[in-house]
Amino acid sequence: MAGLFERLKLIFNAKADKALDKLEDPRETLDYSYQRQLELLQKVRRGVADVATSRKRVELQANQLDAEMKKLSLSAQRALESNREDLAREALTRKSGLQGQLDDLMTQHAQLQGEEEKLVRASTRLQAKVDAFRTRKETIKATYSAAEAQTRINEAFTGISEEMGDVGLAIQRAEDKTAQMQARAGAIDELLASGALDDPTNTYKDDITRELDALASDSAVENELAAMKAAMGAITTGGAAAATPQLPAGAPVDAEATEVAETPKAAEPGTQG
């Protein structure tokens, strides 16, 4: 039973890892890592600012204590000048207590200053690391995008991509259907031509019928054209006969006019032939 669970766990982990690897985009992972580094850098900078603020507060307190100690020294000096040794001793005692506080503040100041310097150095190193990572990140992203685009182009050229595969299948189906329709149309034409099928509309004509119809049409045109030419010739002949003058019977004949009428008129240029 334990072996079965181990196998199931292995299979589940393998499938989950494969699914995650398919969903993972290296560019998004790089951007996320860069964002985390920026957040860490921001925290370090805030730490530097906090330590610097604490150091400055200690400096202010130390300056106040130093000013108070100077006042006590001046007060002790004036007390001695006034023969008040007891007041001078009290002032110096207070000054001694302030001196201990000042020493503690100076120790804290030194620690804070050292911590601030370490944080500043860490911030500088981290900033350089973040800048280098950003440059490397953009280079990797650009390279990945170029490789991805090249892969898609190659898949499109070879027809193995999902999109182009669907397009290729659609084209293949269209070509197959077109070839099938062409074959069906050709078969029907052959059956109609052979008489195996009847055309209920009487609109189908085979090649021989179409040629005969064309010859009949040409013959009709030629016959009509010949008839028109004959009609035009008859009209021309009748007009010429009407132009010849007819003399009444017994009328005297003018020999000169007859000679002129019988003399053929010279043909005008361009009307011969």
Stockholm file with secondary structure:
# STOCKHOLM 1.0

chainA/1-273         MAGLFERLKLIFNAKADKALDKLEDPRETLDYSYQRQLELLQKVRRGVADVATSRKRVELQANQLDAEMKKLSLSAQRALESNREDLAREALTRKSGLQGQLDDLMTQHAQLQGEEEKLVRASTRLQAKVDAFRTRKETIKATYSAAEAQTRINEAFTGISEEMGDVGLAIQRAEDKTAQMQARAGAIDELLASGALDDPTNTYKDDITRELDALASDSAVENELAAMKAAMGAITTGGAAAATPQLPAGAPVDAEATEVAETPKAAEPGTQG
#=GR chainA/1-273 SS CHHHHHHHHHHHHHHHHHHHHHHCCHHHHHHHHHHHHHHHHHHHHHHHHHHHHHHHHHHHHHHHHHHHHHHHHHHHHHHHHTTCHHHHHHHHHHHHHHHHHHHHHHHHHHHHHHHHHHHHHHHHHHHHHHHHHHHHHHHHHHHHHHHHHHHHHHHHHHTCSHHHHHHHHHHHHHHHHHHHHHHHHHHHHHHHHHTSSCCTTSCCCCHHHHHHHHHHHHHHHHHHHHHHHHHHHHHHHHHHHHHSCCCCTTCCCCHHHHHHHHSCCCCCTTCCC
#=GC SS_cons         CHHHHHHHHHHHHHHHHHHHHHHCCHHHHHHHHHHHHHHHHHHHHHHHHHHHHHHHHHHHHHHHHHHHHHHHHHHHHHHHHTTCHHHHHHHHHHHHHHHHHHHHHHHHHHHHHHHHHHHHHHHHHHHHHHHHHHHHHHHHHHHHHHHHHHHHHHHHHHTCSHHHHHHHHHHHHHHHHHHHHHHHHHHHHHHHHHTSSCCTTSCCCCHHHHHHHHHHHHHHHHHHHHHHHHHHHHHHHHHHHHHSCCCCTTCCCCHHHHHHHHSCCCCCTTCCC
//
